[in-house]
Amino acid sequence: MSPVRILGIGSPLGDDQAGWLVVDALLAAGVHASGGIAIEKLDRPGANLIPLLGDAAWVILIDAIQSNSPVGCIRHLGADDWPAYGRGLSSHGFGVLDSLSLARELGSLPPRLDLYGIEIGPVSPGEPVRVEIQAAAQQLARRIAGDLNASSEQA
Amino acid sequence: MSEQQRSVAIHVPVLARVEGEGALDLRIENGDIIQLRLRIFEPPRFFEKFLEGRHYTEIPDLVARICGICPVAYQVTAAQALEKLFNVELSPWARAMRRVFYCGEWIQSHSLHIHLLAAPDFFGCNNAIELARIAPEEVRRGLRIQALGNELVDLFGARSVHPVGVRIGGFHGAPSLARIQKMRGKLRAALPEAEALIRWAASIPMPQDDQRFVSVATRHQTDYAIETGAIGASDGLCIEADEFDAHFAEQHVPHSTALFSTYHGQPYLVGPLARLNLNHERLPERINTLLAEAGFVLPSRNLFHSLLARAVEILLALHEALRLLEGYRVPDSPWVAATPRAGVATGCTEAPRGLLWHRYEMDDDGRVVNARIVPPTSQNQGRIEEDLRLSLLNFGLGHADDALRLHCEKVIRNYDPCISCATHFLRMNVERG
């Protein structure tokens, strides 16, 4: 078990790389996979995310979101923010919140879960990542690195 | 508007990262189905055109991008076709590992479909999250099996989604003995779980729906056909991949961006139930015993047995992977060299959803002149419409619109159509006149 698992979720499509950029920024800042930390990028993992949640004490998830906030806005999403799901799951559309909702039903959520969203606004596949997204990724990486440091000092 | 004339449209919210949509138009007049159309309006993706001019070495990785659920099927079918044209004889190691690789895809795709897509229908649940409330152990088991399938794909493909391990002539690399031994332990541990899954699937009450249809699947002299075999049909047809066009036809229909396929002018079934119908005598004895205990009689003419068929194929795939990994040795080379030549290459394998057929015309330099890919979902499209018509009449057209829609969704999900959102994708318009 890795006590801390950092997962940057995204795809190669323009601003949807936001989660990956945070992982890149963390690695550049010296947050490396080690005995206590697992850090990786995931490409639209679907339900495959669930097994990655259950074997960590603290999971930090970063993904791009579209919530009509200003582009580059960083949100920390609590469980109350997960939309209610009636009908609407599919094999291809099994997203992060679907996986988290299913993991919650199965009692597979980690003791501590930090879910961050970076607002990307309308998607423009094929376009380079916007500067607002790059800046947000750097900012969020600094925040996560600070949380990790604070946590290790407490320990 | 009167009850008899009311028109109801049910809309599904747009989901992030959903690749497309399908819809069903159903018009009922005077107790009869006047119109029933399964519409696929996902924009054409032009993959076959993208392949033109590409070098043969690029093809396995390019076609893997066609589907995020069954990339192995596309890779292995393309490789099979091109290796045949280039007279490449795979090593026994590569032949066996292609089958193991493919087993991984069957395990993950089937488990995903059973637990996250199809099973909720039969428990009165709207989705897998609701199902997890009443059957948490079964859903957990399903996720474990799915993860194991992904791990098997990752072992040979370097990653489980859009793997990159296949090359013409074999694989780019070979897993170490230590990794294989670890995998064998996991596969062995999963056998009782898969047997329990079959028992559970067989215990789910299913609608009785007896229909006549032609089953089409690849067949092999000794094995349960997966990654190689001739094309067979339940009416006795047995042909090689290059004879496909003499018996099967694709045509455009106005209401779908996917081509409709026919076999001798008629709809036909591909997929797990078609495979079991044709190849059940190739199952290991242990599995046939389990099926006999469960009272599952084959061949079956009830498409609602598709969920159980997938469970059966999961156990088969586990057995096959274990068998083929026994005595594993790292080969001197995981691939043999290929020399391209001009000509027409055809190949066919069994994708999780059914027969997958590829045809490539290649030039002297090993570049694609043109390509045709016939996926299982387009082959099943005509059969789905036929099934819906028969099944709805059997179910009764007097049911409320919601009940009709749910029944239609169940029928369609039996086929696990890969039109980007297979679950609750249905935007159904019911018109009564």
Interface residues (C-beta under 8 A of the other chain):
Chain A: S11 D43 R44 P45 A47 N48 I50 P51 Q66 Y85 G86 R87 G88 L89 S90 S91 H92 G93 F94 G95 D98 S101 L102 E105 L106 G107 S108
Chain B: V12 P13 L15 A16 R17 V18 E19 G68 I69 L112 H113 L116 L117 N126 N127 A128 I129 A132 R133 P136 V139 R140 L143 R144 Q146 A147 N150 S160 V161 H162 C418 S420 C421 A422 T423 H424 F425
